Amino acid sequence: MTARQSGFSLLELLVVLFVVVVITSMVTLAVNTGNEDRKLSAEVANLADVANFALDEAQLSGRDYGLLLRRDFQDGQTAVSYSWRERRPEGWLSPDIAADVFEARQFDAGIDVILELEDLSAPPLAGDDEQRDETPQVIFYSSGETTPGSLVWTDARSGRVLWRADWDLLGRFDLLPGGVPLDEDGD
């Protein structure tokens, strides 16, 4: 009598291993896409929160604050960064107070940001090839008013609108995921 061998062949084990690797890769890609969306969502919310803080601080201190958007070119990629400025007799400088709140930030390279202001004479996003002008595009005045406008975040590859932030003369922000207002029900 011959003994019958039991178990899996090498080919069967390789097929199972391949299927597990493919499924794991797909799950990882799906999770990473969600992380990028959550990261952008957090960045947009942070920008709106700091803008509200800047407006409050402007009213309390009697000094104007501003949001300076800049297009940076590094290693062949374009990324949009933003920083905060305070108007002083010497010009627009980084704020002395709350350095951790007013810290400069940068969006991922795959995100494009479009600034739309009601004042058509507003300067565009500054770039590395232009002279470094530190005058912010959006100003939060000590009178409690703000330069009205909006920011639109788009996917640089597809052009799809990811987020939109609108604000009025009084600095009231509306954050719109996908650029579309939510229904009254919150859907």
Backbone hydrogen bonds, N-H to C=O, Kabsch-Sander energy under -0.5 kcal/mol:
donor,donor_aa,acceptor,acceptor_aa,energy
13,L,9,S,-2.0
14,L,10,L,-2.2
15,V,11,L,-2.1
16,V,12,E,-2.2
17,L,13,L,-2.5
18,F,14,L,-2.4
19,V,15,V,-2.2
20,V,16,V,-2.3
21,V,17,L,-2.3
22,V,18,F,-2.3
23,I,19,V,-2.4
24,T,20,V,-2.4
25,S,21,V,-2.3
26,M,22,V,-2.2
27,V,23,I,-2.3
28,T,24,T,-2.4
29,L,25,S,-2.4
30,A,26,M,-2.1
31,V,27,V,-2.4
32,N,28,T,-2.5
33,T,29,L,-2.0
34,G,30,A,-1.5
35,N,31,V,-1.9
36,E,32,N,-2.0
37,D,33,T,-1.9
38,R,34,G,-2.5
39,K,35,N,-2.6
40,L,36,E,-2.4
41,S,37,D,-2.4
42,A,38,R,-2.4
43,E,39,K,-2.2
44,V,40,L,-2.7
45,A,41,S,-2.3
46,N,42,A,-2.5
47,L,43,E,-2.5
48,A,44,V,-2.1
49,D,45,A,-2.4
50,V,46,N,-2.8
51,A,47,L,-2.1
52,N,48,A,-2.1
53,F,49,D,-2.2
54,A,50,V,-2.9
55,L,51,A,-2.2
56,D,52,N,-2.3
57,E,53,F,-3.0
58,A,54,A,-2.4
59,Q,55,L,-1.9
60,L,56,D,-2.3
61,S,57,E,-2.9
62,G,58,A,-1.8
65,Y,140,F,-2.3
66,G,85,R,-2.7
67,L,138,V,-3.0
68,L,66,G,-0.6
68,L,83,S,-3.0
69,L,67,L,-0.6
70,R,81,S,-2.8
71,R,126,A,-4.6
72,D,70,R,-0.6
72,D,79,A,-3.5
74,Q,72,D,-0.6
74,Q,77,Q,-2.6
77,Q,74,Q,-2.1
79,A,72,D,-2.6
81,S,70,R,-2.9
82,Y,105,R,-2.7
83,S,68,L,-2.2
84,W,102,F,-0.6
85,R,66,G,-2.5
86,E,93,L,-3.6
87,R,64,D,-2.8
88,R,91,G,-2.1
91,G,88,R,-1.7
93,L,86,E,-2.5
93,L,91,G,-0.7
101,V,98,A,-0.5
102,F,98,A,-2.7
103,E,100,D,-0.6
105,R,82,Y,-2.5
107,F,80,V,-3.1
111,I,108,D,-1.8
112,D,154,T,-2.9
114,I,152,V,-2.8
116,E,114,I,-0.5
116,E,150,S,-3.0
118,E,148,P,-2.0
120,L,118,E,-1.0
122,A,119,D,-1.7
126,A,69,L,-1.4
128,D,71,R,-0.6
130,E,127,G,-1.0
133,D,131,Q,-1.3
134,E,132,R,-0.6
137,Q,67,L,-1.3
138,V,67,L,-1.8
139,I,137,Q,-0.5
140,F,65,Y,-3.7
141,Y,139,I,-0.7
141,Y,145,E,-2.5
144,G,141,Y,-1.8
146,T,169,L,-2.6
147,T,139,I,-1.7
149,G,167,W,-1.6
150,S,116,E,-3.0
151,L,165,A,-2.3
152,V,114,I,-2.4
153,W,163,W,-2.5
154,T,112,D,-2.9
154,T,152,V,-0.5
155,D,160,R,-2.5
156,A,110,G,-3.0
156,A,154,T,-0.6
159,G,155,D,-2.9
162,L,153,W,-3.3
163,W,153,W,-1.5
164,R,176,L,-1.4
165,A,151,L,-2.8
166,D,174,D,-2.4
167,W,149,G,-2.5
168,D,172,R,-1.0
171,G,168,D,-1.9
173,F,171,G,-0.6
174,D,166,D,-2.8
176,L,164,R,-3.6
176,L,174,D,-0.6
178,G,162,L,-3.4
179,G,176,L,-2.1
180,V,177,P,-1.3
186,G,183,D,-1.7
